[in-house]
Amino acid sequence: MPLPQNVQMKKPLMGKEQLSDDKRRSAIGLKTALAILDKWGANPEQAQAVLQVSKASYYKFRKDPGAAQLSNDQLERLSYLLNIHAALRTLFENPENVYGFMGLDNHNAYFKGKSPLELIASGHFGTLYEVYKHIDALRGGQW
């Protein structure tokens, strides 16, 4: 079926346009993840471990997230951080709980008295994934 004359289809991004769009999305994701880590009370060393970036890169990216050349691993880490945040926003209504939960000691069997932030600050990808799974499970299908 032909499109009406006044409707134009957006061309798919190719080459440099696609790279530019990917870089823009990465910069936005990184800026958002850094802001979330700040609100969770992560210190610079914890944020560096979670994101798997060097000290120099961490401070460079804080000033200019668009300068980041993120690996697939780092992009997946951003995704898990954003999804943890989304799950917390679903679970809690007030900002104190949304942002404070990650810093609270948790006596659930998995956490063993440590805070979720303390666990993800180990820098291990598997731990980030497990913390996400445990927090996501708390919402019990509330999406």
MARLOZA-351542 format. One record per residue (C-alpha): residue number from 1; residue in three letters; x, y, z. Coordinates in Angstrom, 3 decimals, padded with zeros to 6 digits. Layout:
<rs>
<r><tormar>NUM</tormar><bami>ala</bami><px>X</px><py>Y</py><pz>Z</pz></r>
...
</rs>
This chain:
<rs>
<r><tormar>1</tormar><bami>met</bami><px>000.000</px><py>000.000</py><pz>000.000</pz></r>
<r><tormar>2</tormar><bami>pro</bami><px>001.565</px><py>003.355</py><pz>-000.974</pz></r>
<r><tormar>3</tormar><bami>leu</bami><px>002.095</px><py>006.053</py><pz>001.644</pz></r>
<r><tormar>4</tormar><bami>pro</bami><px>000.134</px><py>009.285</py><pz>001.416</pz></r>
<r><tormar>5</tormar><bami>gln</bami><px>002.081</px><py>011.997</py><pz>-000.396</pz></r>
<r><tormar>6</tormar><bami>asn</bami><px>002.657</px><py>014.116</py><pz>002.720</pz></r>
<r><tormar>7</tormar><bami>val</bami><px>004.225</px><py>011.249</py><pz>004.767</pz></r>
<r><tormar>8</tormar><bami>gln</bami><px>007.977</px><py>010.768</py><pz>004.552</pz></r>
<r><tormar>9</tormar><bami>met</bami><px>009.773</px><py>007.703</py><pz>005.820</pz></r>
<r><tormar>10</tormar><bami>lys</bami><px>012.860</px><py>008.276</py><pz>007.940</pz></r>
<r><tormar>11</tormar><bami>lys</bami><px>015.933</px><py>006.817</py><pz>006.251</pz></r>
<r><tormar>12</tormar><bami>pro</bami><px>017.837</px><py>004.225</py><pz>008.281</pz></r>
<r><tormar>13</tormar><bami>leu</bami><px>021.093</px><py>005.550</py><pz>009.693</pz></r>
<r><tormar>14</tormar><bami>met</bami><px>024.207</px><py>004.432</py><pz>007.862</pz></r>
<r><tormar>15</tormar><bami>gly</bami><px>027.931</px><py>004.753</py><pz>008.418</pz></r>
<r><tormar>16</tormar><bami>lys</bami><px>028.951</px><py>007.906</py><pz>010.283</pz></r>
<r><tormar>17</tormar><bami>glu</bami><px>025.331</px><py>008.801</py><pz>011.078</pz></r>
<r><tormar>18</tormar><bami>gln</bami><px>024.865</px><py>005.447</py><pz>012.867</pz></r>
<r><tormar>19</tormar><bami>leu</bami><px>028.135</px><py>005.845</py><pz>014.784</pz></r>
<r><tormar>20</tormar><bami>ser</bami><px>027.150</px><py>009.355</py><pz>015.789</pz></r>
<r><tormar>21</tormar><bami>asp</bami><px>023.747</px><py>008.167</py><pz>017.020</pz></r>
<r><tormar>22</tormar><bami>asp</bami><px>025.307</px><py>005.245</py><pz>018.956</pz></r>
<r><tormar>23</tormar><bami>lys</bami><px>027.843</px><py>007.596</py><pz>020.538</pz></r>
<r><tormar>24</tormar><bami>arg</bami><px>025.084</px><py>010.030</py><pz>021.541</pz></r>
<r><tormar>25</tormar><bami>arg</bami><px>023.074</px><py>007.224</py><pz>023.169</pz></r>
<r><tormar>26</tormar><bami>ser</bami><px>026.195</px><py>005.961</py><pz>024.954</pz></r>
<r><tormar>27</tormar><bami>ala</bami><px>026.942</px><py>009.455</py><pz>026.268</pz></r>
<r><tormar>28</tormar><bami>ile</bami><px>023.376</px><py>009.878</py><pz>027.548</pz></r>
<r><tormar>29</tormar><bami>gly</bami><px>023.444</px><py>006.435</py><pz>029.186</pz></r>
<r><tormar>30</tormar><bami>leu</bami><px>026.811</px><py>007.122</py><pz>030.805</pz></r>
<r><tormar>31</tormar><bami>lys</bami><px>025.742</px><py>010.548</py><pz>032.089</pz></r>
<r><tormar>32</tormar><bami>thr</bami><px>022.566</px><py>009.016</py><pz>033.537</pz></r>
<r><tormar>33</tormar><bami>ala</bami><px>024.407</px><py>006.074</py><pz>035.123</pz></r>
<r><tormar>34</tormar><bami>leu</bami><px>026.949</px><py>008.420</py><pz>036.728</pz></r>
<r><tormar>35</tormar><bami>ala</bami><px>024.120</px><py>010.537</py><pz>038.162</pz></r>
<r><tormar>36</tormar><bami>ile</bami><px>022.403</px><py>007.421</py><pz>039.538</pz></r>
<r><tormar>37</tormar><bami>leu</bami><px>025.634</px><py>006.147</py><pz>041.100</pz></r>
<r><tormar>38</tormar><bami>asp</bami><px>026.085</px><py>009.569</py><pz>042.728</pz></r>
<r><tormar>39</tormar><bami>lys</bami><px>022.559</px><py>009.464</py><pz>044.147</pz></r>
<r><tormar>40</tormar><bami>trp</bami><px>023.179</px><py>005.926</py><pz>045.452</pz></r>
<r><tormar>41</tormar><bami>gly</bami><px>026.160</px><py>007.327</py><pz>047.352</pz></r>
<r><tormar>42</tormar><bami>ala</bami><px>028.868</px><py>005.562</py><pz>045.345</pz></r>
<r><tormar>43</tormar><bami>asn</bami><px>032.325</px><py>007.000</py><pz>045.849</pz></r>
<r><tormar>44</tormar><bami>pro</bami><px>034.591</px><py>007.456</py><pz>042.803</pz></r>
<r><tormar>45</tormar><bami>glu</bami><px>036.412</px><py>004.168</py><pz>043.387</pz></r>
<r><tormar>46</tormar><bami>gln</bami><px>033.130</px><py>002.251</py><pz>043.562</pz></r>
<r><tormar>47</tormar><bami>ala</bami><px>031.815</px><py>003.915</py><pz>040.397</pz></r>
<r><tormar>48</tormar><bami>gln</bami><px>035.075</px><py>003.133</py><pz>038.574</pz></r>
<r><tormar>49</tormar><bami>ala</bami><px>034.827</px><py>-000.528</py><pz>039.602</pz></r>
<r><tormar>50</tormar><bami>val</bami><px>031.162</px><py>-000.846</py><pz>038.629</pz></r>
<r><tormar>51</tormar><bami>leu</bami><px>031.734</px><py>000.785</py><pz>035.237</pz></r>
<r><tormar>52</tormar><bami>gln</bami><px>035.140</px><py>-000.829</py><pz>034.716</pz></r>
<r><tormar>53</tormar><bami>val</bami><px>036.880</px><py>002.435</py><pz>033.857</pz></r>
<r><tormar>54</tormar><bami>ser</bami><px>040.241</px><py>003.776</py><pz>034.954</pz></r>
<r><tormar>55</tormar><bami>lys</bami><px>040.525</px><py>006.697</py><pz>037.366</pz></r>
<r><tormar>56</tormar><bami>ala</bami><px>041.627</px><py>009.027</py><pz>034.543</pz></r>
<r><tormar>57</tormar><bami>ser</bami><px>038.775</px><py>007.898</py><pz>032.273</pz></r>
<r><tormar>58</tormar><bami>tyr</bami><px>036.242</px><py>008.263</py><pz>035.084</pz></r>
<r><tormar>59</tormar><bami>tyr</bami><px>037.090</px><py>011.920</py><pz>035.631</pz></r>
<r><tormar>60</tormar><bami>lys</bami><px>037.308</px><py>012.573</py><pz>031.882</pz></r>
<r><tormar>61</tormar><bami>phe</bami><px>033.864</px><py>011.004</py><pz>031.309</pz></r>
<r><tormar>62</tormar><bami>arg</bami><px>032.331</px><py>012.956</py><pz>034.196</pz></r>
<r><tormar>63</tormar><bami>lys</bami><px>033.363</px><py>016.190</py><pz>032.459</pz></r>
<r><tormar>64</tormar><bami>asp</bami><px>032.507</px><py>014.988</py><pz>028.953</pz></r>
<r><tormar>65</tormar><bami>pro</bami><px>030.431</px><py>011.780</py><pz>028.655</pz></r>
<r><tormar>66</tormar><bami>gly</bami><px>030.543</px><py>012.192</py><pz>024.881</pz></r>
<r><tormar>67</tormar><bami>ala</bami><px>034.299</px><py>011.492</py><pz>024.941</pz></r>
<r><tormar>68</tormar><bami>ala</bami><px>033.700</px><py>007.909</py><pz>026.066</pz></r>
<r><tormar>69</tormar><bami>gln</bami><px>034.444</px><py>004.994</py><pz>023.767</pz></r>
<r><tormar>70</tormar><bami>leu</bami><px>032.550</px><py>002.294</py><pz>025.660</pz></r>
<r><tormar>71</tormar><bami>ser</bami><px>033.038</px><py>-001.428</py><pz>025.163</pz></r>
<r><tormar>72</tormar><bami>asn</bami><px>030.099</px><py>-003.822</py><pz>024.897</pz></r>
<r><tormar>73</tormar><bami>asp</bami><px>030.817</px><py>-004.907</py><pz>028.490</pz></r>
<r><tormar>74</tormar><bami>gln</bami><px>030.590</px><py>-001.316</py><pz>029.706</pz></r>
<r><tormar>75</tormar><bami>leu</bami><px>027.383</px><py>-000.733</py><pz>027.745</pz></r>
<r><tormar>76</tormar><bami>glu</bami><px>025.859</px><py>-003.833</py><pz>029.367</pz></r>
<r><tormar>77</tormar><bami>arg</bami><px>026.914</px><py>-002.518</py><pz>032.777</pz></r>
<r><tormar>78</tormar><bami>leu</bami><px>025.118</px><py>000.759</py><pz>032.026</pz></r>
<r><tormar>79</tormar><bami>ser</bami><px>022.052</px><py>-001.225</py><pz>031.040</pz></r>
<r><tormar>80</tormar><bami>tyr</bami><px>022.022</px><py>-003.161</py><pz>034.316</pz></r>
<r><tormar>81</tormar><bami>leu</bami><px>022.464</px><py>000.029</py><pz>036.354</pz></r>
<r><tormar>82</tormar><bami>leu</bami><px>019.572</px><py>001.696</py><pz>034.531</pz></r>
<r><tormar>83</tormar><bami>asn</bami><px>017.408</px><py>-001.409</py><pz>034.986</pz></r>
<r><tormar>84</tormar><bami>ile</bami><px>018.226</px><py>-001.609</py><pz>038.709</pz></r>
<r><tormar>85</tormar><bami>his</bami><px>017.190</px><py>002.031</py><pz>038.983</pz></r>
<r><tormar>86</tormar><bami>ala</bami><px>013.958</px><py>001.359</py><pz>037.066</pz></r>
<r><tormar>87</tormar><bami>ala</bami><px>013.129</px><py>-001.581</py><pz>039.362</pz></r>
<r><tormar>88</tormar><bami>leu</bami><px>013.751</px><py>000.578</py><pz>042.452</pz></r>
<r><tormar>89</tormar><bami>arg</bami><px>011.481</px><py>003.292</py><pz>041.042</pz></r>
<r><tormar>90</tormar><bami>thr</bami><px>008.771</px><py>000.664</py><pz>040.588</pz></r>
<r><tormar>91</tormar><bami>leu</bami><px>009.235</px><py>-000.664</py><pz>044.121</pz></r>
<r><tormar>92</tormar><bami>phe</bami><px>009.397</px><py>002.628</py><pz>045.996</pz></r>
<r><tormar>93</tormar><bami>glu</bami><px>007.480</px><py>005.861</py><pz>045.745</pz></r>
<r><tormar>94</tormar><bami>asn</bami><px>009.722</px><py>008.158</py><pz>047.727</pz></r>
<r><tormar>95</tormar><bami>pro</bami><px>013.168</px><py>009.249</py><pz>046.503</pz></r>
<r><tormar>96</tormar><bami>glu</bami><px>014.822</px><py>008.412</py><pz>049.842</pz></r>
<r><tormar>97</tormar><bami>asn</bami><px>014.059</px><py>004.741</py><pz>049.290</pz></r>
<r><tormar>98</tormar><bami>val</bami><px>014.732</px><py>004.788</py><pz>045.536</pz></r>
<r><tormar>99</tormar><bami>tyr</bami><px>018.197</px><py>006.218</py><pz>046.051</pz></r>
<r><tormar>100</tormar><bami>gly</bami><px>018.911</px><py>004.993</py><pz>049.580</pz></r>
<r><tormar>101</tormar><bami>phe</bami><px>018.193</px><py>001.277</py><pz>049.083</pz></r>
<r><tormar>102</tormar><bami>met</bami><px>021.474</px><py>000.534</py><pz>047.324</pz></r>
<r><tormar>103</tormar><bami>gly</bami><px>023.482</px><py>001.815</py><pz>050.299</pz></r>
<r><tormar>104</tormar><bami>leu</bami><px>021.565</px><py>-000.060</py><pz>052.990</pz></r>
<r><tormar>105</tormar><bami>asp</bami><px>022.866</px><py>-003.266</py><pz>054.528</pz></r>
<r><tormar>106</tormar><bami>asn</bami><px>020.676</px><py>-006.120</py><pz>053.338</pz></r>
<r><tormar>107</tormar><bami>his</bami><px>020.253</px><py>-009.263</py><pz>055.403</pz></r>
<r><tormar>108</tormar><bami>asn</bami><px>018.737</px><py>-011.306</py><pz>052.586</pz></r>
<r><tormar>109</tormar><bami>ala</bami><px>020.642</px><py>-014.579</py><pz>052.157</pz></r>
<r><tormar>110</tormar><bami>tyr</bami><px>022.338</px><py>-013.406</py><pz>048.952</pz></r>
<r><tormar>111</tormar><bami>phe</bami><px>023.552</px><py>-010.071</py><pz>050.371</pz></r>
<r><tormar>112</tormar><bami>lys</bami><px>024.727</px><py>-011.504</py><pz>053.729</pz></r>
<r><tormar>113</tormar><bami>gly</bami><px>024.529</px><py>-008.161</py><pz>055.546</pz></r>
<r><tormar>114</tormar><bami>lys</bami><px>026.226</px><py>-006.152</py><pz>052.796</pz></r>
<r><tormar>115</tormar><bami>ser</bami><px>024.646</px><py>-003.376</py><pz>050.780</pz></r>
<r><tormar>116</tormar><bami>pro</bami><px>023.834</px><py>-003.925</py><pz>047.106</pz></r>
<r><tormar>117</tormar><bami>leu</bami><px>026.222</px><py>-001.063</py><pz>046.278</pz></r>
<r><tormar>118</tormar><bami>glu</bami><px>029.012</px><py>-002.751</py><pz>048.194</pz></r>
<r><tormar>119</tormar><bami>leu</bami><px>028.480</px><py>-005.939</py><pz>046.198</pz></r>
<r><tormar>120</tormar><bami>ile</bami><px>028.391</px><py>-004.325</py><pz>042.758</pz></r>
<r><tormar>121</tormar><bami>ala</bami><px>031.477</px><py>-002.282</py><pz>043.669</pz></r>
<r><tormar>122</tormar><bami>ser</bami><px>033.434</px><py>-005.535</py><pz>043.472</pz></r>
<r><tormar>123</tormar><bami>gly</bami><px>033.447</px><py>-004.833</py><pz>039.736</pz></r>
<r><tormar>124</tormar><bami>his</bami><px>032.445</px><py>-008.395</py><pz>038.844</pz></r>
<r><tormar>125</tormar><bami>phe</bami><px>029.900</px><py>-008.491</py><pz>036.037</pz></r>
<r><tormar>126</tormar><bami>gly</bami><px>028.227</px><py>-011.596</py><pz>037.474</pz></r>
<r><tormar>127</tormar><bami>thr</bami><px>027.649</px><py>-009.812</py><pz>040.783</pz></r>
<r><tormar>128</tormar><bami>leu</bami><px>026.045</px><py>-006.844</py><pz>039.006</pz></r>
<r><tormar>129</tormar><bami>tyr</bami><px>023.760</px><py>-009.277</py><pz>037.209</pz></r>
<r><tormar>130</tormar><bami>glu</bami><px>022.839</px><py>-011.132</py><pz>040.425</pz></r>
<r><tormar>131</tormar><bami>val</bami><px>022.107</px><py>-007.906</py><pz>042.308</pz></r>
<r><tormar>132</tormar><bami>tyr</bami><px>019.873</px><py>-006.816</py><pz>039.439</pz></r>
<r><tormar>133</tormar><bami>lys</bami><px>018.046</px><py>-010.169</py><pz>039.488</pz></r>
<r><tormar>134</tormar><bami>his</bami><px>017.454</px><py>-010.000</py><pz>043.254</pz></r>
<r><tormar>135</tormar><bami>ile</bami><px>016.181</px><py>-006.423</py><pz>043.147</pz></r>
<r><tormar>136</tormar><bami>asp</bami><px>014.053</px><py>-007.094</py><pz>040.086</pz></r>
<r><tormar>137</tormar><bami>ala</bami><px>012.513</px><py>-010.123</py><pz>041.829</pz></r>
<r><tormar>138</tormar><bami>leu</bami><px>011.341</px><py>-007.870</py><pz>044.686</pz></r>
<r><tormar>139</tormar><bami>arg</bami><px>008.919</px><py>-006.062</py><pz>042.420</pz></r>
<r><tormar>140</tormar><bami>gly</bami><px>007.070</px><py>-009.326</py><pz>041.744</pz></r>
<r><tormar>141</tormar><bami>gly</bami><px>005.844</px><py>-008.589</py><pz>038.225</pz></r>
<r><tormar>142</tormar><bami>gln</bami><px>004.809</px><py>-004.983</py><pz>038.844</pz></r>
<r><tormar>143</tormar><bami>trp</bami><px>005.830</px><py>-003.803</py><pz>035.358</pz></r>
</rs>
